[in-house]
Amino acid sequence: GLPSCLLCLCLGTSVYCDDADLEHIPALPPDTAYLYARFNRIAAVRAGDFSGLEKLKRIDLSSNSISWADADAFRLLPSLQELLLPENRLTALPELPRSIVRLDARLNRIPSAGLRPEAFRDLKQLQFLHLSDNQLDFIPVPLPESLRSLHLQNNNIQTMHEDTFCDSQDQGQIRRALEDIRLDGNPINLSLFPNAFFCLPRLPTGRF
């Protein structure tokens, strides 16, 4: 009888609100684990939109009009593993919970100034970080050892440090997990930074 189950389709612990002409996040049942609210007109995510939803694992807000998300909108969700925000109008990323495994914020308007310093350092579960088609001008380091896939294509990245991916003081380091790095579509010339790749299982995709 909650509003979300009148506006949307509730099946078990999943709530489907795709293409429902929503302008904000509806009230959700307390046992919601999966929310799909794609192709709506949601403009902002407020701090209280997901309060108390301790079982929420996946939030998909693809293809909305989100230009702003409160810093605490997602940070206090203890079970959140996947946050999908592609094709919105974000200019900054909110804080993320340490449980996050996959973040997809492609096709937004996020500059490097829209990321908190060392935003991903403590996300020890993070495996997939996709920030392509934004306005980043540097690679957001440090990156957690858990990371497997980093997509930064079609940004404005022009340079990197030799410690971006590898520890320059540890020549024996092998970073086996990080095997998918995309930097194509950036003005950076990757051949200028050979010491940044020695620990990787394969070279980044981009211009050499």
N, C-alpha and C positions, 0 to 999 in steps of 0.2 A: 503493500500500500504506500510505499515511499514514492515521492515524485519521480525519481529516476526510472522506476519500473512502470510508470505511466507514459513517460516520454520515450523510454528506451526499451530494449528487450533484455530481461534478466533471465539467465539460464544458469542455474547452479551458482557458482561464485564468479561468473562472468557477466559483465554488463556491456551491451552493444548499443552505442549511441551514434553510429555513423550516419552522416547526412541527415541529421535530425533538426537542423536549423537552430542549434543551440548557440547562445551568446555567452554562457558561462558554464562552469562545471556544475552539474546537478548534484543534489544530495544523493549519496550512494549508500546501499545497504552495508552494515558494519562488517559483513563477512566477505566483501568484494575482494577478489584476488586479481582480476583482469579487467581493465577498462579500455574499451575501444571507442574513441570519440573523434573519429577522423571526419574530414570534409564538413566542418561546421564553421561558425563565425565567432568562436571563442577568442576574445581579445586579450585576456589577462588570466593568470593563475594566482589566486590569492592564498595567503598563508593558511587560512582555515579550510580550504577546499577539500583537503584530504585528511583532516584531523581525525584521529582515532582509528584510522584504517590500517591496523597493524598487520593484516594479512595481504595487503596489496603488493603484488609481485611485478605487474606489468601495467604501464600507462602508455597508451598510444594516442597522441594528440596531433598526428600528422595532418597537414593541409588545413590549418586554421588561420587565424589572423593574430596570433599571440605576439604582442610586442613587449610584454612585460610579465615576469614571473617573480613573485616575492622570494626573497633570499631563503626563507624557511618553507617554501611551498612543498618541497620534496625531502628536505634534509632529515626530518623526523620520522620518516617511514622506514621501520626497521627491516622489512622484508623486501623492499623494492629492488628488483634485479634489472629490469629493462625500462628505460625511459626513452620514448620515441617522440621527437619534436621536429621532424623535418618539414620543410615548406611552411615556415611561419615568418615572423618579422622580428625575431628576437635580436636585441643588440647587446645582451649580457646573459651569461649563464648563472642560474641560481646555484646555491650550494647543493651538493649531492650526498646521499647517505653512503656510508662505507660498504653497504651491501651491494652496490651497483655493479653489474657485470657488463651491461651494454648501454652505451649512450649514443644516440643518433640525433644530431642537431644539424644535419645537412641543410643547405639552401635556406639559410637565415641571413642576418646582417651583422654577425658578431665580429667585432674587431678584437685585437689582442687585449686592448684595454677593458674589454667586456669579460675577461677571465680573471678570477682572483689569482694573486701570486701563488704559484705551486698548487694550483687548483686540484690536480689529479694525484699528487704525491702519496697521499694516505689512503687512496682507494685500492686496497690490496686485492680486491676481487675483480677489478676492471679488466676485461679482455678485449672489448670492441669499442673503439673511440672514433666516431665518424663525424668530422667537422668540415667536410668538403663544401665548396661553394659558399664561403663566408668572406670575411675581410681581415683575416689574420695576417700579421706580418712577421710572426716568428712562431717556432714550434713550441707548444706549451710544455716546458720541462719543469721538474723532473717527471718522468713517466714511470709508472709502477712496473715492477718486474713481471707482474701477471699479464701485461698487455700482449695480445696476439695480433691485433689488426688496428692500424692507424691510418685513417684516410683523411688527408689534408689537401687533396687536389683542388685546383681552381681557387686559390687564395692569393695573397700578395707576399709570400715568404721569399726573402732574398738572400738570407744568410743563416748559418747555424754554427754552433760551437762544437769543438771536437768531442765534448762530453755529452752531446745531445742524446745519443743512444748508448754509447759505450763509456766505461770508466777508463780514462786515458792513463791512470796510474796502475791499472790491472790488465796487463797485456795478455793474461791467460783467460780473461773473461769470455764466456760464451753465453749469449742471450738467446737461448733456443726458442723461447715462446714467440718472440716478435718476428714473424716471418712475412707479414703483409704490411708494407709501408708504401703509401701512394703520395707522391709529391709532384706528379705531373700537373701542368697547367699553372705552375708558379714560376716567377722569374729567376729562381735560384739555379745556379749551375752546380750540380752535385759533385762534379769531378774536382772542384776546388776544396772539398772537405773529405779526403780519403780516410783520415784517421777517425772519422765519426762512425765508420761502418765495420771496423775490423771484427767486432764481436757478434755480428748479425749472421743468421743462417743464409740470408740472401739480400742482395742489394735493393734499395728502394726503387720504385718506379718513378722515373722523372728524366730530366735533361742532364746528360753527362757530356 
